[in-house]
Protein backbone atom coordinates (compact mmCIF):
# COMPACT_ATOMS: atom_id res chain seq x y z
CA UNK A 1 0.00 0.00 0.00
CA UNK A 2 1.23 3.44 -0.94
CA UNK A 3 -1.11 6.24 0.18
CA UNK A 4 -0.96 9.78 1.48
CA UNK A 5 -1.63 10.25 5.20
CA UNK A 6 -4.56 12.50 4.32
CA UNK A 7 -6.24 9.65 2.44
CA UNK A 8 -5.49 7.21 5.27
CA UNK A 9 -7.03 9.56 7.83
CA UNK A 10 -10.09 9.96 5.58
CA UNK A 11 -10.49 6.18 5.17
CA UNK A 12 -10.15 5.57 8.91
CA UNK A 13 -12.31 8.60 9.84
CA UNK A 14 -9.46 9.76 12.06
CA UNK A 15 -7.94 13.12 12.92
CA UNK A 16 -4.43 13.68 11.56
CA UNK A 17 -2.03 15.50 13.90
CA UNK A 18 -0.41 17.62 12.52
CA UNK A 19 -2.70 18.42 9.58
CA UNK A 20 0.20 19.61 7.41
CA UNK A 21 1.42 15.99 7.18
CA UNK A 22 -1.52 15.06 4.93
CA UNK A 23 0.59 14.99 1.75
CA UNK A 24 3.20 12.64 3.23
CA UNK A 25 3.19 9.19 1.61
CA UNK A 26 3.13 6.00 3.66
CA UNK A 27 4.58 2.79 2.25
CA UNK A 28 2.64 0.02 3.97
CA UNK A 29 1.47 -0.63 7.52
CA UNK A 30 2.84 -2.58 10.46
CA UNK A 31 1.45 -3.73 13.82
CA UNK A 32 4.72 -4.99 15.35
CA UNK A 33 7.72 -2.68 15.70
CA UNK A 34 10.10 -5.66 15.49
CA UNK A 35 9.21 -6.07 11.80
CA UNK A 36 8.61 -2.39 11.02
CA UNK A 37 10.27 -0.99 7.89
CA UNK A 38 11.08 2.71 7.44
CA UNK A 39 8.21 4.58 5.78
CA UNK A 40 5.44 2.39 7.20
CA UNK A 41 2.48 3.45 9.34
CA UNK A 42 2.53 1.79 12.76
CA UNK A 43 -0.93 0.78 14.02
CA UNK A 44 -1.14 0.73 17.81
CA UNK A 45 -3.36 -2.25 18.53
CA UNK A 46 -4.37 -3.32 22.01
CA UNK A 47 -3.65 -7.05 22.26
CA UNK A 48 -1.50 -8.85 24.81
CA UNK A 49 0.47 -5.60 24.99
CA UNK A 50 -0.79 -2.09 24.27
CA UNK A 51 0.71 -0.89 20.99
CA UNK A 52 0.73 2.69 22.29
CA UNK A 53 3.59 1.68 24.59
CA UNK A 54 5.75 1.11 21.50
CA UNK A 55 5.22 4.41 19.68
CA UNK A 56 8.64 5.72 20.61
CA UNK A 57 10.19 2.51 19.32
CA UNK A 58 8.17 2.84 16.09
CA UNK A 59 9.42 6.42 15.67
CA UNK A 60 13.04 5.40 16.21
CA UNK A 61 12.71 2.55 13.71
CA UNK A 62 11.53 4.92 10.97
CA UNK A 63 7.74 4.83 11.06
CA UNK A 64 6.29 7.65 8.93
CA UNK A 65 3.18 7.93 11.14
CA UNK A 66 1.00 6.00 13.58
CA UNK A 67 -2.68 5.20 13.92
CA UNK A 68 -3.63 5.55 17.58
CA UNK A 69 -6.69 5.73 19.81
CA UNK A 70 -4.98 8.33 22.04
CA UNK A 71 -2.42 10.94 21.06
CA UNK A 72 1.09 10.42 22.44
CA UNK A 73 3.45 13.37 22.71
CA UNK A 74 6.30 12.34 20.41
CA UNK A 75 7.45 13.94 17.11
CA UNK A 76 5.54 11.44 14.94
CA UNK A 77 2.44 12.27 12.85
CA UNK A 78 -0.55 10.44 14.35
CA UNK A 79 -4.03 9.64 13.10
CA UNK A 80 -6.31 9.51 16.13
CA UNK A 81 -9.26 7.10 15.77
CA UNK A 82 -11.85 5.55 18.07
CA UNK A 83 -10.76 1.92 17.57
CA UNK A 84 -7.43 1.02 15.98
CA UNK A 85 -8.47 -2.57 15.15
CA UNK A 86 -11.61 -1.40 13.38
CA UNK A 87 -9.58 1.27 11.57
CA UNK A 88 -7.10 -1.36 10.38
CA UNK A 89 -10.03 -3.26 8.86
CA UNK A 90 -11.45 -0.10 7.26
CA UNK A 91 -8.08 0.76 5.77
CA UNK A 92 -7.88 -2.72 4.24
CA UNK A 93 -11.52 -2.69 3.07
CA UNK A 94 -11.16 0.59 1.21
CA UNK A 95 -7.74 -0.30 -0.20
CA UNK A 96 -9.21 -3.58 -1.48
CA UNK A 97 -12.01 -1.52 -3.06
CA UNK A 98 -9.49 0.82 -4.72
CA UNK A 99 -7.29 -1.96 -6.13
CA UNK A 100 -10.38 -4.03 -7.05
CA UNK A 101 -8.78 -7.48 -7.45
CA UNK A 102 -10.89 -10.59 -7.90
CA UNK A 103 -10.94 -11.94 -4.34
CA UNK A 104 -11.17 -15.66 -3.62
CA UNK A 105 -11.91 -16.31 0.06
CA UNK A 106 -11.21 -19.64 1.77
CA UNK A 107 -12.99 -20.55 4.99
CA UNK A 108 -13.89 -23.70 6.92
CA UNK A 109 -12.97 -25.55 10.10
CA UNK A 110 -9.91 -27.33 8.70
CA UNK A 111 -7.65 -27.31 5.62
CA UNK A 112 -8.01 -23.55 5.00
CA UNK A 113 -4.30 -22.85 4.68
CA UNK A 114 -3.51 -25.82 2.43
CA UNK A 115 -6.49 -24.96 0.24
CA UNK A 116 -5.46 -21.31 0.00
CA UNK A 117 -1.84 -22.19 -0.74
CA UNK A 118 -2.78 -24.76 -3.38
CA UNK A 119 -5.19 -22.41 -5.17
CA UNK A 120 -2.57 -19.65 -5.03
CA UNK A 121 0.10 -22.03 -6.36
CA UNK A 122 -2.08 -23.07 -9.31
CA UNK A 123 -3.27 -19.58 -10.26
CA UNK A 124 0.10 -17.88 -9.82
CA UNK A 125 2.00 -20.42 -11.88
CA UNK A 126 -0.67 -20.78 -14.55
CA UNK A 127 -0.98 -17.04 -15.06
CA UNK A 128 2.74 -16.30 -14.92
CA UNK A 129 3.48 -19.04 -17.42
CA UNK A 130 0.85 -17.70 -19.80
CA UNK A 131 2.45 -14.24 -19.69
CA UNK A 132 5.95 -15.43 -20.56
CA UNK A 133 7.33 -15.49 -24.09
CA UNK A 134 10.42 -17.66 -24.23
CA UNK A 135 11.35 -16.62 -27.77
CA UNK A 136 9.84 -15.32 -30.98
CA UNK A 137 11.68 -17.64 -33.36
CA UNK A 138 9.22 -19.24 -35.76
CA UNK A 139 6.41 -16.84 -34.93
CA UNK A 140 5.25 -14.91 -37.95
CA UNK A 141 1.89 -13.85 -39.28
CA UNK A 142 -1.02 -12.02 -37.66
CA UNK A 143 -2.43 -14.99 -35.72
CA UNK A 144 0.84 -15.77 -33.97
CA UNK A 145 1.41 -12.10 -33.11
CA UNK A 146 -2.07 -11.85 -31.56
CA UNK A 147 -1.38 -14.94 -29.46
CA UNK A 148 1.92 -13.48 -28.25
CA UNK A 149 0.18 -10.25 -27.26
CA UNK A 150 -2.49 -12.22 -25.39
CA UNK A 151 0.24 -13.94 -23.42
CA UNK A 152 2.08 -10.70 -22.71
CA UNK A 153 -1.03 -8.88 -21.58
CA UNK A 154 -2.83 -11.68 -19.79
CA UNK A 155 -5.05 -9.77 -17.31
CA UNK A 156 -4.47 -12.27 -14.49
CA UNK A 157 -0.69 -12.16 -14.21
CA UNK A 158 -0.54 -10.76 -10.68
CA UNK A 159 -1.82 -13.09 -7.98
CA UNK A 160 -1.49 -12.26 -4.28
CA UNK A 161 -1.87 -14.28 -1.09
CA UNK A 162 -0.78 -14.13 2.54
CA UNK A 163 2.91 -14.63 3.28
CA UNK A 164 2.00 -16.25 6.61
CA UNK A 165 -1.09 -17.83 8.14
CA UNK A 166 -2.89 -14.45 8.27
CA UNK A 167 -6.62 -15.08 8.50
CA UNK A 168 -8.14 -13.16 11.43
CA UNK A 169 -9.22 -9.56 12.07
CA UNK A 170 -5.57 -8.51 12.13
CA UNK A 171 -4.06 -10.92 9.62
CA UNK A 172 -6.63 -10.50 6.85
CA UNK A 173 -6.28 -6.69 6.68
CA UNK A 174 -2.48 -7.03 6.68
CA UNK A 175 -2.75 -9.48 3.78
CA UNK A 176 -4.89 -7.09 1.73
CA UNK A 177 -2.76 -4.05 2.54
CA UNK A 178 0.29 -5.98 1.35
CA UNK A 179 -1.09 -6.12 -2.23
CA UNK A 180 0.69 -4.07 -4.91
CA UNK A 181 -1.43 -1.79 -7.00
CA UNK A 182 -1.24 -4.15 -9.96
CA UNK A 183 -2.78 -7.10 -8.09
CA UNK A 184 -5.64 -8.63 -10.04
CA UNK A 185 -6.36 -11.80 -8.03
CA UNK A 186 -6.14 -12.12 -4.24
CA UNK A 187 -6.52 -15.49 -2.50
CA UNK A 188 -7.33 -14.88 1.17
CA UNK A 189 -8.17 -16.99 4.21
CA UNK A 190 -10.95 -16.22 6.70
CA UNK A 191 -10.63 -17.86 10.12
CA UNK A 192 -12.99 -17.34 13.05
CA UNK A 193 -13.26 -18.51 16.65
CA UNK A 194 -15.97 -16.14 17.89
CA UNK A 195 -19.53 -15.40 16.75
CA UNK A 196 -19.74 -12.26 14.63
CA UNK A 197 -16.21 -12.37 13.24
CA UNK A 198 -17.22 -13.70 9.82
CA UNK A 199 -19.41 -10.68 9.07
CA UNK A 200 -16.47 -8.35 9.58
CA UNK A 201 -13.97 -10.51 7.69
CA UNK A 202 -16.38 -10.83 4.77
CA UNK A 203 -17.08 -7.10 4.82
CA UNK A 204 -13.36 -6.31 4.67
CA UNK A 205 -12.49 -8.81 1.94
CA UNK A 206 -15.70 -8.54 -0.16
CA UNK A 207 -15.17 -11.94 -1.88
CA UNK A 208 -15.98 -12.49 -5.53
CA UNK A 209 -15.97 -16.25 -4.92
CA UNK A 210 -15.57 -18.42 -1.84
CA UNK A 211 -14.54 -21.94 -0.82
CA UNK A 212 -16.02 -23.65 2.26
CA UNK A 213 -13.71 -26.55 3.07
CA UNK A 214 -15.41 -28.42 5.92
CA UNK A 215 -17.39 -28.07 9.13
CA UNK A 216 -15.67 -29.88 12.01
CA UNK A 217 -15.39 -29.63 15.82
CA UNK A 218 -12.93 -26.73 16.02
CA UNK A 219 -13.18 -23.58 18.22
CA UNK A 220 -16.17 -25.03 20.05
CA UNK A 221 -15.18 -23.13 23.17
CA UNK A 222 -16.89 -20.01 21.81
CA UNK A 223 -18.90 -21.27 18.83
CA UNK A 224 -20.56 -23.95 21.02
CA UNK A 225 -21.90 -26.35 18.36
CA UNK A 226 -21.39 -27.62 14.83
CA UNK A 227 -24.63 -25.96 13.73
CA UNK A 228 -23.35 -22.65 15.06
CA UNK A 229 -20.07 -23.10 13.19
CA UNK A 230 -21.97 -23.68 9.94
CA UNK A 231 -24.25 -20.72 10.62
CA UNK A 232 -21.28 -18.42 11.18
CA UNK A 233 -19.35 -19.67 8.15
CA UNK A 234 -22.32 -19.15 5.83
CA UNK A 235 -22.42 -15.47 6.70
CA UNK A 236 -19.78 -15.06 4.02
CA UNK A 237 -22.64 -15.32 1.51
CA UNK A 238 -24.25 -12.16 2.84
CA UNK A 239 -21.70 -9.97 1.04
CA UNK A 240 -21.45 -12.02 -2.17
CA UNK A 241 -23.43 -11.62 -5.36
CA UNK A 242 -26.10 -14.27 -5.92
CA UNK A 243 -24.33 -15.63 -9.00
CA UNK A 244 -20.86 -15.59 -7.44
CA UNK A 245 -19.23 -19.05 -7.39
CA UNK A 246 -19.48 -20.78 -4.00
CA UNK A 247 -17.45 -24.00 -3.75
CA UNK A 248 -18.26 -26.60 -1.07
CA UNK A 249 -16.89 -29.98 -0.05
CA UNK A 250 -19.91 -32.25 -0.56
CA UNK A 251 -18.25 -35.12 1.35
CA UNK A 252 -18.74 -33.15 4.59
CA UNK A 253 -22.10 -34.16 6.04
CA UNK A 254 -22.82 -30.61 7.21
CA UNK A 255 -22.29 -29.26 3.69
CA UNK A 256 -23.90 -32.00 1.61
CA UNK A 257 -27.37 -30.44 1.80
CA UNK A 258 -26.20 -26.95 0.84
CA UNK A 259 -26.19 -27.62 -2.91
CA UNK A 260 -29.88 -26.81 -3.18
CA UNK A 261 -30.37 -24.25 -0.45
CA UNK A 262 -27.25 -22.18 0.13
CA UNK A 263 -26.52 -20.18 -2.97
CA UNK A 264 -27.55 -19.78 -6.57
CA UNK A 265 -24.15 -20.76 -7.96
CA UNK A 266 -23.00 -23.50 -5.57
CA UNK A 267 -20.35 -25.80 -7.06
CA UNK A 268 -19.57 -29.06 -5.24
CA UNK A 269 -16.38 -31.10 -5.08
CA UNK A 270 -15.53 -34.41 -3.43
CA UNK A 271 -15.26 -38.18 -3.72
CA UNK A 272 -19.05 -38.51 -3.70
CA UNK A 273 -20.55 -39.50 -7.04
CA UNK A 274 -22.53 -36.60 -8.41
CA UNK A 275 -20.12 -33.90 -7.21
CA UNK A 276 -19.50 -31.26 -9.85
CA UNK A 277 -15.75 -31.88 -9.44
CA UNK A 278 -15.59 -35.60 -8.74
CA UNK A 279 -12.45 -37.56 -7.82
CA UNK A 280 -12.52 -41.28 -8.57
CA UNK A 281 -10.15 -44.28 -8.70
CA UNK A 282 -8.46 -43.19 -5.45
CA UNK A 283 -5.30 -45.07 -4.50
CA UNK A 284 -2.37 -44.45 -2.13
CA UNK A 285 1.33 -45.10 -2.66
CA UNK A 286 3.38 -44.73 0.54
CA UNK A 287 0.60 -42.60 1.94
CA UNK A 288 0.41 -40.23 -1.03
CA UNK A 289 -2.88 -40.16 -2.97
CA UNK A 290 -3.57 -40.40 -6.67
CA UNK A 291 -6.99 -40.07 -8.30
CA UNK A 292 -8.73 -39.19 -11.55
CA UNK A 293 -10.86 -36.14 -12.40
CA UNK A 294 -12.50 -35.93 -15.84
CA UNK A 295 -10.10 -38.53 -17.18
CA UNK A 296 -7.01 -36.67 -15.92
CA UNK A 297 -4.72 -38.44 -13.44
CA UNK A 298 -3.64 -36.51 -10.34
CA UNK A 299 -0.63 -37.46 -8.21
CA UNK A 300 -0.18 -35.47 -5.02
CA UNK A 301 3.13 -34.96 -3.28
CA UNK A 302 1.31 -34.78 0.06
CA UNK A 303 0.34 -37.39 2.63
CA UNK A 304 -3.12 -38.72 3.37
CA UNK A 305 -6.66 -38.32 2.17
CA UNK A 306 -7.07 -34.74 3.43
CA UNK A 307 -5.08 -32.99 0.63
CA UNK A 308 -7.41 -34.43 -2.00
CA UNK A 309 -9.97 -31.79 -1.07
CA UNK A 310 -7.70 -28.74 -1.48
CA UNK A 311 -6.70 -30.18 -4.86
CA UNK A 312 -10.35 -30.53 -5.91
CA UNK A 313 -11.05 -26.99 -4.72
CA UNK A 314 -8.11 -25.77 -6.82
CA UNK A 315 -9.53 -27.57 -9.87
CA UNK A 316 -12.91 -25.94 -9.26
CA UNK A 317 -11.52 -22.43 -8.83
CA UNK A 318 -9.12 -22.80 -11.77
CA UNK A 319 -12.03 -23.72 -14.03
CA UNK A 320 -13.46 -20.23 -13.42
CA UNK A 321 -10.32 -18.84 -15.05
CA UNK A 322 -10.39 -21.30 -17.98
CA UNK A 323 -7.36 -23.23 -16.70
CA UNK A 324 -7.63 -26.81 -17.90
CA UNK A 325 -7.82 -29.78 -15.55
CA UNK A 326 -4.70 -31.21 -17.19
CA UNK A 327 -2.76 -28.01 -16.45
CA UNK A 328 -3.93 -28.05 -12.82
CA UNK A 329 -2.71 -31.65 -12.52
CA UNK A 330 0.76 -30.61 -13.70
CA UNK A 331 0.96 -27.76 -11.22
CA UNK A 332 -0.43 -29.67 -8.24
CA UNK A 333 2.15 -32.40 -8.77
CA UNK A 334 4.78 -29.74 -7.95
CA UNK A 335 3.04 -28.56 -4.76
CA UNK A 336 4.95 -29.38 -1.56
CA UNK A 337 3.55 -29.60 1.98
CA UNK A 338 3.63 -26.48 4.12
CA UNK A 339 5.98 -26.48 7.14
CA UNK A 340 4.69 -28.52 10.10
CA UNK A 341 1.67 -29.81 8.15
CA UNK A 342 1.99 -33.56 7.47
CA UNK A 343 5.58 -32.99 6.40
CA UNK A 344 7.72 -36.13 6.15
CA UNK A 345 11.21 -35.69 7.60
CA UNK A 346 14.01 -38.23 7.37
CA UNK A 347 16.66 -38.94 9.96
CA UNK A 348 19.43 -41.50 9.84
CA UNK A 349 17.27 -44.04 11.70
CA UNK A 350 13.60 -43.03 11.76
CA UNK A 351 11.08 -41.01 9.75
CA UNK A 352 9.01 -38.27 11.34
CA UNK A 353 5.67 -36.93 10.14
CA UNK A 354 5.71 -33.35 11.38
CA UNK A 355 2.09 -32.29 11.80
CA UNK A 356 2.89 -30.09 14.76
CA UNK A 357 1.23 -26.90 13.56
CA UNK A 358 -2.21 -27.61 15.03
CA UNK A 359 -4.73 -30.29 15.93
CA UNK A 360 -8.45 -31.00 16.08
CA UNK A 361 -10.52 -34.19 16.37
CA UNK A 362 -11.11 -34.57 12.63
CA UNK A 363 -7.53 -33.69 11.67
CA UNK A 364 -6.08 -36.07 14.28
CA UNK A 365 -8.19 -38.97 13.06
CA UNK A 366 -7.05 -38.29 9.49
CA UNK A 367 -3.40 -38.16 10.57
CA UNK A 368 -3.65 -41.52 12.37
CA UNK A 369 -5.35 -43.07 9.34
CA UNK A 370 -2.58 -41.70 7.14
CA UNK A 371 0.32 -43.25 9.04
CA UNK A 372 -1.51 -46.59 8.89
CA UNK A 373 -1.01 -46.49 5.09
CA UNK A 374 2.76 -45.95 5.26
CA UNK A 375 5.06 -49.00 5.55
CA UNK A 376 7.20 -48.95 8.69
CA UNK A 377 8.71 -51.28 11.27
CA UNK A 378 6.52 -49.66 13.91
CA UNK A 379 4.15 -46.67 13.84
CA UNK A 380 4.38 -44.36 16.84
CA UNK A 381 2.81 -41.02 17.80
CA UNK A 382 3.32 -38.13 20.17
CA UNK A 383 -0.10 -36.50 20.53
CA UNK A 384 -0.62 -33.16 22.26
CA UNK A 385 -3.80 -31.57 23.57
CA UNK A 386 -6.48 -30.29 21.19
CA UNK A 387 -7.38 -26.81 22.42
CA UNK A 388 -10.43 -24.53 22.19
CA UNK A 389 -12.96 -27.37 22.58
CA UNK A 390 -14.56 -25.84 25.67
CA UNK A 391 -17.09 -28.10 27.39
CA UNK A 392 -16.39 -30.81 24.79
CA UNK A 393 -12.72 -31.13 25.76
CA UNK A 394 -13.04 -34.35 27.78
CA UNK A 395 -15.42 -35.97 25.26
CA UNK A 396 -13.17 -35.49 22.23
CA UNK A 397 -9.98 -36.43 24.04
CA UNK A 398 -11.53 -39.67 25.30
CA UNK A 399 -12.49 -40.42 21.70
CA UNK A 400 -8.79 -40.24 20.81
CA UNK A 401 -8.03 -43.07 23.23
CA UNK A 402 -10.91 -45.12 21.87
CA UNK A 403 -9.93 -44.63 18.21
CA UNK A 404 -6.47 -46.17 18.68
CA UNK A 405 -7.98 -49.60 18.01
CA UNK A 406 -9.09 -48.39 14.57
CA UNK A 407 -5.54 -47.45 13.56
CA UNK A 408 -2.46 -49.52 12.93
CA UNK A 409 -0.39 -47.85 15.65
CA UNK A 410 2.16 -49.46 17.96
CA UNK A 411 2.46 -46.88 20.68
CA UNK A 412 1.43 -43.39 21.78
CA UNK A 413 2.89 -40.75 24.06
CA UNK A 414 0.10 -38.43 25.22
CA UNK A 415 1.26 -34.92 26.08
CA UNK A 416 -0.71 -32.28 27.96
CA UNK A 417 -3.38 -32.10 30.68
CA UNK A 418 -6.33 -32.91 28.40
CA UNK A 419 -4.61 -35.93 26.86
CA UNK A 420 -4.95 -37.55 30.27
CA UNK A 421 -8.53 -38.38 29.19
CA UNK A 422 -7.24 -40.08 26.03
CA UNK A 423 -4.78 -42.10 28.09
CA UNK A 424 -7.50 -43.18 30.52
CA UNK A 425 -9.82 -44.18 27.66
CA UNK A 426 -7.10 -46.23 25.96
CA UNK A 427 -6.29 -48.06 29.20
CA UNK A 428 -9.96 -48.69 29.90
CA UNK A 429 -10.37 -50.17 26.42
CA UNK A 430 -7.38 -52.47 27.12
CA UNK A 431 -5.14 -51.03 24.40
CA UNK A 432 -2.23 -53.39 24.87
CA UNK A 433 0.58 -51.55 23.11
CA UNK A 434 2.94 -48.86 24.39
CA UNK A 435 1.17 -46.00 26.22
CA UNK A 436 2.57 -43.09 28.20
CA UNK A 437 1.08 -39.81 29.44
CA UNK A 438 2.69 -36.73 30.93
CA UNK A 439 2.31 -32.97 31.11
CA UNK A 440 6.07 -32.49 31.22
CA UNK A 441 7.92 -31.93 27.93
CA UNK A 442 11.24 -33.36 29.11
CA UNK A 443 9.54 -36.52 30.39
CA UNK A 444 7.70 -36.99 27.10
CA UNK A 445 10.89 -36.42 25.11
CA UNK A 446 12.87 -38.84 27.26
CA UNK A 447 10.19 -41.51 26.86
CA UNK A 448 10.18 -41.05 23.08
CA UNK A 449 13.96 -41.25 22.76
CA UNK A 450 14.13 -44.39 24.90
CA UNK A 451 11.42 -46.18 22.95
CA UNK A 452 12.03 -45.18 19.31
CA UNK A 453 14.26 -47.43 17.22
CA UNK A 454 15.58 -47.71 13.70
CA UNK A 455 12.86 -48.16 11.07
CA UNK A 456 10.10 -46.51 13.11
CA UNK A 457 7.65 -43.94 11.78
CA UNK A 458 6.71 -41.19 14.24
CA UNK A 459 3.72 -38.83 14.01
CA UNK A 460 3.96 -35.59 16.02
CA UNK A 461 0.71 -33.64 16.33
CA UNK A 462 -0.91 -31.22 18.76
CA UNK A 463 -2.39 -27.75 19.08
CA UNK A 464 -0.08 -24.87 18.23
CA UNK A 465 0.09 -23.44 21.74
CA UNK A 466 1.73 -26.63 23.07
CA UNK A 467 4.88 -26.05 21.01
CA UNK A 468 4.88 -29.55 19.53
CA UNK A 469 7.57 -28.47 17.05
CA UNK A 470 10.02 -28.79 19.98
CA UNK A 471 9.64 -32.57 19.74
CA UNK A 472 10.38 -32.40 16.00
CA UNK A 473 13.58 -30.42 16.59
CA UNK A 474 14.92 -32.48 19.49
CA UNK A 475 14.12 -35.90 18.02
CA UNK A 476 15.48 -34.94 14.59
CA UNK A 477 18.72 -33.78 16.18
CA UNK A 478 19.00 -36.95 18.26
CA UNK A 479 18.58 -39.32 15.33
CA UNK A 480 20.52 -37.24 12.78
CA UNK A 481 18.33 -35.06 10.56
CA UNK A 482 18.45 -36.20 6.96
CA UNK A 483 16.15 -33.75 5.19
CA UNK A 484 12.60 -33.55 3.90
CA UNK A 485 10.98 -36.33 1.95
CA UNK A 486 10.72 -35.64 -1.77
Buried (B, 14 or more C-beta within 10 A) or exposed (E): BEBBBBBBBBBBEBEBBEEEBBEBEBEBBBBBBEEBEEBBBBBBBEEEEEBBEBBEEBBEBEBBBBBBBEBBEEEBBBBBBEEBBBBBBBBBBBBBEEBEBBBBBBBBBBBBBBBBBBBBBBBBBBBBBBBEEEEEEEEEEEEEEEEEEEBEEBEBBBBBBBEEBBBBBBBBBBBBBBBEEEBBBBBBBBBBBEBEBBBBBBBBBBBBBBBBBBBBBBBBBBBBEBEBBBBBBBBBBEBBEEEBBBBBBBBBEBBBEBBEEBBEBBBBBBBBEEBBBBBEEEEBEEBBBBBBBBEBEBEBBBBBBBBBBBBBBBBBBBBBBEBBBEBBBBBBEEBEBBEBBBBBBBBEBBBBBBBBBBBBBBBBBBBBBBBBBBEBEBBBBBBBBBBBBEEBBBEBBBBBBBBBEEBBBBBBBBBBEBBBBBBBBBEEBEBEEBBBBBBEBEBBBEBBEEBBEEEBBBBBBBBBEBEBBBBBEBBBEBBEBBEEBE
